[in-house]
Amino acid sequence: MSNTISHWVDNAPFDGSSSATAPVTNPASGEVTGQVALATVEDARHVIDAAAAAFPAWRDTSLAKRTQILFTFRELLNTRKGELAEIITSEHGKVVSDALGEVARGQEVVEFACGIPHLLKGGYTENASTKVDVYSIRQPLGPVGIISPFNFPAMVPMWFFPVAIACGNTVVLKPSEKDPTASLWIANLWKDAGLPDGVFNVLQGDKTAVDELLTNPKIKSISFVGSTPIAQYVYATATAAGKRVQALGGAKNHAVVLPDADLDLAADAMVNAGFGSAGERCMAISACVAVGPIADDLVAKIAERTTPLKIGDGTKDSDMGPLVTKAHRDKVASYIDAGETDGAKVVVDGRTISGDGADRDSSGFWLGPTLLDQVTPDMSVYTDEIFGPVLSVLRVETYDHALELINTNPYGNGTAIFTNDGGAARRFQNEVEVGMVGINVPIPVPMAYYSFGGWKASLFGDSHAHGMDGVQFFTRQKAITQRWLDPSHGGINLGFPESQ
């Protein structure tokens, strides 16, 4: 019998009032392992009200105390991260080593947030006018909402909640219905770290829960990661309700390989960035742009590295696991079908898994790495975000053509260039219209003390995730002008105040 995955309120599970649930599956077996609760509006308001009730006390908790709790959370996470990785694998399907990498990248944001006393320092000007001092402080917003996707059930929430909590906000996290258990494990860890009741809450559910977060006046900001159409909806709805919003959308990440590049390095990078986590990454490379005469050699090297990959259960000796659901697996396969119909050459075909996957039970959501050559910009396999292990190779004659492909694409999340020419690399980083750029680095995810975010249709809102952007997003500045006068001073002056 599958278990029920509940909400989390005031440091305890909360079942809610609805009997509606959605199945949670193990992608490697197709087995239904749990039923996640789907919140009603009343359930969502109960969770939000708990966050609102906890905010005044947490806001007034000293930075010293907040930091102690963050450090404890960091130590507990570091000690027990293997547990979290196994949970991620059981519901998402990625291999355990990849899940551990996800947790490690999220932990970097926790470590960044441990330095919050320094990051929240304001400014002070003494005697700006005669006996008048002016200073600024940063204060938390209040209860904040986080809506996270299925592909990184630990890392993406950790882009936001460590900074939000460190700044003095309370949090309502709405995880994906596909892999919700990681959120409850994290909530329990916060409780063990000593976080007070109501500061970190989990709201399970679907669009009903999301819409209440977007419109409820007690929620002061929304942080979202997902597809571009939903990011647009989140941004439009929440900003109309007067909230701050950072909505990170879809991607179509290109890697440009110049003729002078180390093709072995580039081929390794294409396989790692294209097929890691079954391509279910917003920073995956899905379009490899081969410039000049190197395309045949590059495609051959990528194929040579792709064919031996072991596709299997993420808890075993595998390089790549299954896709998250059967519906998603079938959708990705349909893009391969369409690409082949449109004239792309299927160099490596993941629709018929070979080797380790040949005798696998068909109930798992299996699709192997797929390499398509001779892809053109009008094909759906290029225009759409597939979010699966499909790498498309486009052939162009010049650097300018490669740059044009990237800059005319509606997405601008991440990109990379492979070259041994420093001048070409510098020109690329200056001219490309993308938010995160790698030079001989295939997945240019910044460190936690820099911000994460794309351009164009990959981001809606003015603020990227974590780094100082995160600190500024989760706080608002207050400027204070003060004067302490002698008791004998007085007088009436209705004029506009002027500095003296």
N, C-alpha and C positions, 0 to 999 in steps of 0.2 A: 504494500500500500504506500502511495506517495505521501509525503508530508506537506503541510500547509505552511507557506512562507508568508509571514505576517508583516505588518507595519512595526515601527519602533517609536515609542513615545515615552518621554520622561524616564529614560534608561531602562525600559522594559518592553517586551513584546505587546502589541496591541492588535487584536483580531479584527476590529472594525465591525460595522453593522451589516455589511453585505455578504451574501453567500456566493457572489460571482467570483470566479477564479479563472486563471489561464494556465495551461500546462507548461512546465519547465522540463526540458529534455536533456539527456546526455547525447551530444551529437555523434559520439563514436558508436553508440549502440542503437540510437533511436528510442531508447527507453524513456518513458515519462517518470521523472524522479521526484517531482514536486508539483504543487499547485500554488501559484502565487495569488495572493489576495488582490482584488481590483477594487479600489476605494470608491465609495460614493462621495458626493459633494460633502455630506455631513462628516464622513471619515476624514476627508482632506482638511476640513475646517477644524476638526478636533486636533489634528497634528499641528496645523498652523497656529492655533491658539496656544498650544503648549510652548511652541517656540517664542511666541510673542510674550507669554507670561514669564519666561525665563530670561528675556533680554535685559531688563533693567539691572538685575543683580549681576549678570555676566559682564555687562557694559562697565559696571563700577568695580569689577574685580581687578586687582592691581596687575600691572604688566608682569611683575615678578611671579605672581601666582599663575597667571596664564602660561607664562613661559615654562614654569615647572611642570605643568600638565602636558604641554607640548613635548617637552623632553622625555617625559615618562611614556607618552604615546609612541614616540620615536623608538625608544628602547624596546618596548613591547613588540612593536611591529618588526623590528630587526630580528628579535629572538624568534618570533612565531611566523615569519613571512612564508615559510614552507606550507603552513596550513592554508593560508590565503591562496597561494599559487595552485594548490590542489583543488580548491573550490572553484577557482576560475576555469581550470581545465575541465572539470566535471560538467560545467554548464556552457562554456564557450567552445571548447574543443581544442584550443591552442595547446601546444606541447608545454610541459611543466617548466622547462628551461625558459621558454618565452614568457610564460606567466610570471616567473620569478623576475625576469627583466622588467616587466611591466610594474611590478611592485617596487623594484629598486628605483625606477624613474619617478614614481609617485613619492617615494620616501625622500627624494631630493627636495621636493617642495615642502615636506614637513620640516626638513632640516633648515631650509631657507626661512620658514616661518618662525623657527626657534630664535631667530635674530630680530624679532619684531620690535623690541624696545628701541633699537637703533633706527629702524625703518619708520617708526611713527614720530620721530623727533620733529618738532615744529621749528619755527624761526622766531627770533626776538630782536626787536630794535628798541634800545633804550633812548629816551629823550628825543623821540621823533619830532615832537614839538615841546615847548617848555614844560617840563615835568609830566610829559605824556609819553607813555610807553606803548608800543604796538607789538603784538605777537600773534602767531597762528598756531592752531592745534588741529589734529585730525581725529575725528570721532567716528565710531561705527554707524552703519546705516540702520540696523535693526534685524529682524528676521529676513533671511535671504533664501532664495530657492535655487537648487541645482538640479538640472535635468540632464542625465548622462546616457550615453549610448551603450549598445551591447558589446562593442568590440574591445573596450578597455574598462571593465566593470570596477577596477580599483584605481588605475592611474588617472583616468579622466576626472572622477570625483576629487581625487587628491590634487589635481591642478587648482582646485577652488577652495575646498573646505578648510585646509590647514591655515591658509591666509585669512579667510573669512573669520574663523574662530579666533585666531591670534589677534585680529583687529578688534574683537569684542562683539562680533555679530553672533546670532544664533542661526542654525541651519536646518532647512528641510531638504533632504535629498530624495529625488524621485529617480530610482534606477530603471534600467531597461527591464521589461517583463521577461526577456529571454534568459537573463542570468542575474537574478536579484539577490542570491544568497550572500554574495560578497559584501553587500551593503550592511546586512545584519551582523556579519562577522566584524566588520569595521566598527559598527555601533557598539558592540560588546567590548571591543578593545578600548574605545573611548571611555566606557564606564569603568573598566579596569584601571585606566590611567587617572581616574579621579575627576573626569569632567562632570559638572553638575547636571542634574536632571533638566531636560528640555533644551539643552544647548545644541545637541546633535540628534536629529530625528530623521526617520525614514518613512516615506510615503510610497507605498506600492500602488501600481495602477496603470491605467491607460490614458486616453485623451481626457477623460473626466477629471482625473487628478491633475493633469497638466494644465487644463484650462482654469482650474481653481487657483493654482499657483500663479498663473499669468494675470489673473484679474483680482485676486483677493487683496484689499488695500493694506493688510498687515504685512504682506511680503514686499520688501523694498527694492529688491533687485532679482534678476534672473540670469543665471549662467547656463548656457546650453551648448551641447555638441551633438551634431547629427547631420542629416541631409540638408541640402540647400533649400528645398521647398518648405521643410518644416522649420528651418532656421528663419526663413522669411516670415512665416506665420507667427513664430514665437516673438520675433522682434516687433512686428506690427501690432500684435495683440497686447504685449506687455508694455510697450512704450505708450500705446494709447491709454493704458491704465496708469500712466505716470511713473513707470519703473525704469531704473537703469537696466540696460540689457547688454550682455555680451553673448552673441549667438554665432557660434562657429559652425560653418556649413561644410559643403562637400568639397571634393578635390579631384583633379585630374593631373597628377604630378608627372612632369616630364624630366627625363635625364638626357642631356645632350652629350654625345660622345664624339669628340673632335678627332680628326685623323692622326694627331700626334699623341693620343692618349695611350696609356698602357692597357691594351685590350684584355689581358688576363685580369687585371685589377677591375676593369669596367665590367667584365662578364661576371666575376664574383659578386660585384655590387648589384648587378641587375637581378641575379638570382636571389640574393639575400633580401633586397628591397622589394622585389616583385612577389615573392612567394612566402616570405616569413609571415606567420600568423594567417596563412591561407589567403594572403592579400587583403585581409579584413582590417586594414589600417588606413586612417585618413592621410598618413604620410607615406603610403606605399608608392613605389614607382610603377605606374601602369603604362606609360608611354616612353619607349626608348627611341630617341631620335639619333640615328646614325648619319653622320655628316661625311660626304665624300665617298672614297673608294673602300672604306673599311667595313661596309655593312655585311658582306658575305662572311668574312672572317669572324666578325663580332657575333652574328647569329649562330654560326657553328660553335663558337666557344660557349655561348649561353646554353645551347641545346646539349652540348657535351656535359655541362654541369647539372642540367636539370634532370636528365633521364635517370641518373642513379638515386635520386632523392627517395627516401623512405616515407611513404604516406601511411599513417596508421594512428592508433590510439595515442593520444597525447601523454598518457601516463607511462607509455612504454618507449622503446628505443626508436623513436620516429623523428623525422625532420619537419614534417608538417602534418597537422591534424585535419579533421573534417571541417566542413562549414557549419555555421551555427544552427541552421534549421534546414529541413528538406525543401521548403519553399524557396529559401535563398539559394540553395544548391541548384535547384532547377532553373531559377532565374539567371544565375551566372552561366549555366550550360547553354541557355537559350541565346546568350550573347555570342558564345563561341559558334553556335549554329549560324547565327546571322552574319558573323564575320566571314565564315567560310562561304556562305551563299553570296556575299558581296564581293568575293574575289580575294580575300586574304588567304595566305598560305599557312596551313596548320603544320607547324614544324614539330611541335610536341603537343600531343593531344591528351588532355587530362580527363576527357569524358570516358575513356576506357583505361582505368588505372592498371598499370603493369607492375610486375615485381611483387612487392610486399602487399599491394592492394588487390591482387588478382583473385584471391579466394575469399575475400572479405564478405561477411554477411551484408546483404543489400540494404538492411535496415539502417545502417549508418549513413551519414550525409556526406558521401565521399565525392570529391572532384579533385583530380590531380593538377599539378602545375601545367599551364598551357602557354605555349609560345606561338604567337602569330607574326608572320612576316608579311611584307608588302601591304601593310595597312595604310589606308588613305584617310584624310581628315573628314571625309563625308560619311564614313562608316560608323554605325552605332557603337561598335566596339571601341571606337576612339572618342566619340562625342559624349558618351554617357559614363557616369561613375559606376563601374561594375561592382567594385568592392569584393573581389574574389581573386583567385590565383591565375590571372590572365595578364600576360605581358605582351603588349603590341609594339612591333618595331616599325617605325616610319623612316623612310630613306629620303634624305634631302641632299642637295649638292653643296650648300654653303651654310656658314654660321648665321648669316642674315636670315636665311629661310627658317632655320631652326628657331631663332629668336622670335621671328614673326609668328610661328606656330604657337609658342608659349604665350606671347603677349596678346594675341587675338582670342585665346581660349577664355571662356567666361570665368574659369576658376583661377585662383592665384594662391594656393596654399603653400606648397613646397616645390622645389626644383633642385636640380643638381647639374653640374657640368664636370666632365672628365677630360682633362687636358694636362699637358706638361708645359704649357705656355702661360706664364704668369700674366702677360699682357691680355691674353684672351680671357683669362679668368677674371681679371679686374674689370675688363669691359663688360663681361656678362653680369657680374654682381651689381654693376651700376645701371645697366640697361634693362634687365629683366624685371617685369612687373609682377613680382611674387613676394610674399611676405617672409619666407624662410628659404635660404639659399645654401646649398652645399657645394663645395669645391673639392672634388675627389672624395666626397662624403655623400653616400646615397640617401640617407634619411636624416636630414639636417634639423633634428629636434633640438632646440636650444636647451642649455642648462637652466635650472630653476630660477637662477638670479637674472636671466634674461626672460623676455616674454615670448609666449607661443601664440601665433595667430597668422592668418593669411590676409590676402587682399581680395578685392573684387567680390565675386559671389561666394567666396569662402569665409567671409566674415561680415556680420551685420552688427553694427555698434562701433563705438570709438575705442574700446579697450580690449587688449589681448589678455590671454590667461597668464597667471602667476607673474613672477618678477615684480618690479615696481608698478607695472600696470595693474597687477592684482591688488596691491596695497592701496593704490589710488581708487580703484573701482569699489573696494569694500569699505572705504571711508569717505567722509566729506570734510572739507576744510572749513574751519571757522576762524575768522580774524577778529581779534579783540583789541580794543583801544581803551586804555585805562589812565586815569589821573587820580593821584592822591593829593588832596589839597590841605592847606592850613585851615583850621577852623574859622579863622577870621576872614577868609576869602568869600566873596559873595557877589551878587549883582545879576542883573537881568540883561540878556543879549539875545534877541530873536534872529540875529543874522546867521547865515550859513557858517559853520565852524571853519576857521582857517588856521593853518600851522603858523606858529610864531617862533 
